[in-house]
Amino acid sequence: MRADRQEQDLKFTRRALIMSGLGGIAFTGLAGRLYALQVLENERYRLLSEDNQFNYYLLPPSRGRILDRFGVPIAENRDSYRALLVPEQAGDLEAALDRLAQYMPLSDYTRTRILRTARQQERFRAITIEDDLDWQTFSAINMNAPDLAGITPDVGEVRAYPYGAAFAHVVGYVQAPNDEDILNNPREAERLLRHPGFRIGKTGVESAREMDLRGSAGALKTEVNARGRVIRELPDQSEPPQAGQDVVMTLDADIQRFAHERLGQESASAVVMDVNTGELIALVSTPSFDPNLFVGGISVRDYAALRENDHNPLFHKSIQGTYPPGSTFKAVVAAAALEHGLVDPSETIRCTGSTRLGPREFHCWRRQGHGPVNLHEAVKTSCDIFFYEMADRLGIDRLYDMAVRFGVGQEFDIGISGVRSGLMPNPAWLRGRYDEPWTTGHTYNAGIGQGAVSMSPLQLAVMTARVASGRAVEPTLYRNALARPAEHIGLSEESLARVRAGLRGVVHEPGGTSYSLGGLGIEGVEMAGKTGTAQVYSITAEERASGVRSQEDLPWRLRDHGLFMCYAPADRPKYACVVVVEHGGGSSAATRPARDILRRVVARDPSSRPGVFADLSASQRGGA
Amino acid sequence: MAVFRETVPRDLQGKLMELNWTLVLLLILLGLAGIGMLYSVGGGSWSPWALNHTIRLGVGLAAMVVIAMFPPRFWMGVSYPAYVVALLLLVLVEVMGVSINGAQRWVDLGPIRIQPSEIMKLAIVFALARYYHDLPSEKVTSISGLLPPLMIIGAPAILVLGQPDLGTTLLLAATGVAVIFMAGLSWWFILVVGAIGLIGMVGIGLYGLENILADYQMDRVRAFTNPDFDPLGINYHPNQAVITLGSGGMTGKGFLEGTQSKLGYLPEMQTDYIFTALGEEFGFVGGIAILAINALIMAQAVAIAISCKSPFLRLLTIGITTTYASYVFINIGMVSRLLPVVGVPLPLISYGGTVVLAVLAGFGLILGAHIHRNAEPPRGAGLFG
């Protein structure tokens, strides 16, 4: 009995130790597990717990401004007043929106959107009720804040274009990025691009200088709980946003606006350029549109109206429109003939109104002819017969080379996209394009800027500037304090002087095609210019017979384009101005606007009109 | 030859003198850790949990000492009646139980709401200890002697399984089997059952676990084996628990400095997940300290069991210790993702009145066993025997 008892005790002890051993193994397993988690993998879980603990709220950067040459903002940021709804604080959302509706109109669409958003996200997250409220509405909401529980007035930033339509094409506009924009941007920018209210440049300078203007986003570090509610903000551990850089343009807001208004509703373009530096002072295309409409998202109806307008308001005509330069091109032909010694300034050619080339007859614009004309007269009166002869003497190759030197057919990078290069034809091009041999007829046509020759208003301005200054200026849109006058184009000063004299004669000598203009209109400052007409449609013999005699009798879209290039002061050129009026019915549609714009530019620049100082000192003397 | 007879203290003072203070101290230590952590997860405040927990610990410790004073004869007497009452309560749950979190586990008895399955864990130990105390030693290894214990375990297990609560069912069964094993079950039998169990498991494996478990149980198994399964749903809390623990590192973020526990990434931080808060604020060192205290408590309890002369006290002590050990193991195993999610609290640290009282009552019995270790109540003895 005793032995049995002892054996029982031993058995129990043995089994108790076995159980303890199993327990020991289990606890060792737990300890090992804790070691793995807390010591070996600590770093990973520490980071995960910080991820949990902190949220980074993106702080969008202020977009850089776009300034004109004097620092006047043409694109800036304006405070945008908006109303936010925080469902958690509002209680009954329908009732809260009903109360708000007393102070601002709320469409059914807006209501549905807000209620749907409120159902989808956490109740403490704010929902934008309406962006860009007017001041009255915003202050009404502010004043009645005690009645409007859960509705928070808030101020954000929105892009604004104070000059409206005047800069629409060159400066462009910003819009909310689409999926393609997000794909085209670096991955790290995605979060910023997806930020509600963030806008990127879509066209013009806004698009071309996006990276400078954008700046970089900051982050507000916040501690959040498991449901995402912000417990506290940690400003000293946050990173402030870096505002974008301002971009300074060469444009002059005053000239730009004036030119835009002067062209009115014509389908036209104007380019003003500093002839020595190539700085673009105005780059206008009309009709235009209000870029402010695009910032918040343009309505389908407004956009359709812009698209369907036959005057093409969305098209940037001053860099994208290309037209036969017409008679303006004669300045280049004259310069080439003089430079190659193919014409003596005193040599006259008899204009009878037409000349025969094989079976074809080539006409002068003046049917009755100019009689005997020398180069000066030919430029002044724009005699076609004289320039057929000049072109023939030069031959297409030399004409082509000279045109290229003046920028025809050249692509100019002015720092925005969409610049067209136009075309200077030559035999190689004709063969490649149409598989046709080059004939003297083609040379004749090129000699008066017709046929396949085509130039954008920007190129016309470059050509004008190069004639006026003798320098190979390149057009530029961005102000550069270190900009120097361009290199000389390499033509003799004598040839250029003769061409310039002819161009001055156009405006200031009796018989000049623009003599009726009466000059610049500033005492003591003369201008030079050249008219041009780009034929759109030939009036047929039948039409002529049935009474269609002039451009006014044709439908608008068949009328000729009117061109005018000019510069001033004629003796010391400083500014070039080009105006092209599509379907203006002839050059006269362009001359007056161009002259008015040029006058405005010259009047603004005291250095180019010594008369002002003379007058001033005279009046001071008189007053003394 | 003068035989030194070890005696059983008969009066209150003698019994108090025999109290195992080491065990009491270790239990108080755990309780203090619990108060500290509840103060922390309460946001550095005595309310809503820390103060209540302190009071419950006080009441529980007092009850523990009172329970320790009762003689084994008394406990032997209430063993079967307690089991029957617990079984009836389990049936009551089936009939009129309160459903919490989709499982019927609670009985609402006016002012108090009790969880009969918790009571059953103790009652099973009582019943089995009593049964084997009365069983002649030669019958312990026989098949016929094994049938009543299997019924004692089987009846409540089936009822709890129907709640449904697979975790508690397995716990009940494990506790019961541990007691049977300790009572002296023959190794042959263990081997045979083990072989059958192995074949069964292979069979289940071949048959496919998904054909046996309910969909929600299968999801839990999938979630357990793959942390990326449904990370914002069924796996969200287990994964967050691991982050909470792991982010503590070697020495922790410091008392009251836990971020996971304060920011609400885990539900019921004060109950089942309290150990993660401890691990976050006190790190690996803190976690090991809790494991060590528990290991010492269990070692002490096993030593008491071995020192007891009567089979009843031995089996009672070892049964309670096994239950306690499985609580600790399952809780820490669950929050560290070593085991699937089972709703088991961490004794004396987790908030919850029933568990604190049940655990301290259990240790009251163990302390009582220590005091009365030399008692040798006869077979069949009882309250009135």
Boltz contact constraints between the chains, C-beta under 6 A:
constraints:
  - contact:
      token1: [A, 11]
      token2: [B, 184]
      max_distance: 6.0
  - contact:
      token1: [A, 13]
      token2: [B, 306]
      max_distance: 6.0
  - contact:
      token1: [A, 15]
      token2: [B, 182]
      max_distance: 6.0
  - contact:
      token1: [A, 16]
      token2: [B, 302]
      max_distance: 6.0
  - contact:
      token1: [A, 16]
      token2: [B, 305]
      max_distance: 6.0
  - contact:
      token1: [A, 16]
      token2: [B, 306]
      max_distance: 6.0
  - contact:
      token1: [A, 20]
      token2: [B, 302]
      max_distance: 6.0
  - contact:
      token1: [A, 23]
      token2: [B, 325]
      max_distance: 6.0
  - contact:
      token1: [A, 26]
      token2: [B, 329]
      max_distance: 6.0
  - contact:
      token1: [A, 27]
      token2: [B, 291]
      max_distance: 6.0
  - contact:
      token1: [A, 27]
      token2: [B, 295]
      max_distance: 6.0
  - contact:
      token1: [A, 30]
      token2: [B, 332]
      max_distance: 6.0
  - contact:
      token1: [A, 31]
      token2: [B, 291]
      max_distance: 6.0
  - contact:
      token1: [A, 33]
      token2: [B, 336]
      max_distance: 6.0
  - contact:
      token1: [A, 33]
      token2: [B, 338]
      max_distance: 6.0
  - contact:
      token1: [A, 34]
      token2: [B, 284]
      max_distance: 6.0
  - contact:
      token1: [A, 34]
      token2: [B, 287]
      max_distance: 6.0
  - contact:
      token1: [A, 37]
      token2: [B, 245]
      max_distance: 6.0
  - contact:
      token1: [A, 37]
      token2: [B, 246]
      max_distance: 6.0
  - contact:
      token1: [A, 38]
      token2: [B, 246]
      max_distance: 6.0
  - contact:
      token1: [A, 38]
      token2: [B, 248]
      max_distance: 6.0
  - contact:
      token1: [A, 38]
      token2: [B, 249]
      max_distance: 6.0
  - contact:
      token1: [A, 38]
      token2: [B, 283]
      max_distance: 6.0
  - contact:
      token1: [A, 38]
      token2: [B, 284]
      max_distance: 6.0
  - contact:
      token1: [A, 39]
      token2: [B, 250]
      max_distance: 6.0
  - contact:
      token1: [A, 39]
      token2: [B, 284]
      max_distance: 6.0
  - contact:
      token1: [A, 41]
      token2: [B, 246]
      max_distance: 6.0
  - contact:
      token1: [A, 42]
      token2: [B, 246]
      max_distance: 6.0
  - contact:
      token1: [A, 42]
      token2: [B, 249]
      max_distance: 6.0
  - contact:
      token1: [A, 45]
      token2: [B, 243]
      max_distance: 6.0
  - contact:
      token1: [A, 45]
      token2: [B, 246]
      max_distance: 6.0
  - contact:
      token1: [A, 45]
      token2: [B, 247]
      max_distance: 6.0
  - contact:
      token1: [A, 46]
      token2: [B, 247]
      max_distance: 6.0
  - contact:
      token1: [A, 48]
      token2: [B, 243]
      max_distance: 6.0
  - contact:
      token1: [A, 49]
      token2: [B, 243]
      max_distance: 6.0
  - contact:
      token1: [A, 49]
      token2: [B, 247]
      max_distance: 6.0
  - contact:
      token1: [A, 49]
      token2: [B, 260]
      max_distance: 6.0
  - contact:
      token1: [A, 52]
      token2: [B, 265]
      max_distance: 6.0
  - contact:
      token1: [A, 53]
      token2: [B, 259]
      max_distance: 6.0
  - contact:
      token1: [A, 225]
      token2: [B, 263]
      max_distance: 6.0
  - contact:
      token1: [A, 225]
      token2: [B, 264]
      max_distance: 6.0
  - contact:
      token1: [A, 226]
      token2: [B, 263]
      max_distance: 6.0
  - contact:
      token1: [A, 226]
      token2: [B, 264]
      max_distance: 6.0
  - contact:
      token1: [A, 226]
      token2: [B, 265]
      max_distance: 6.0
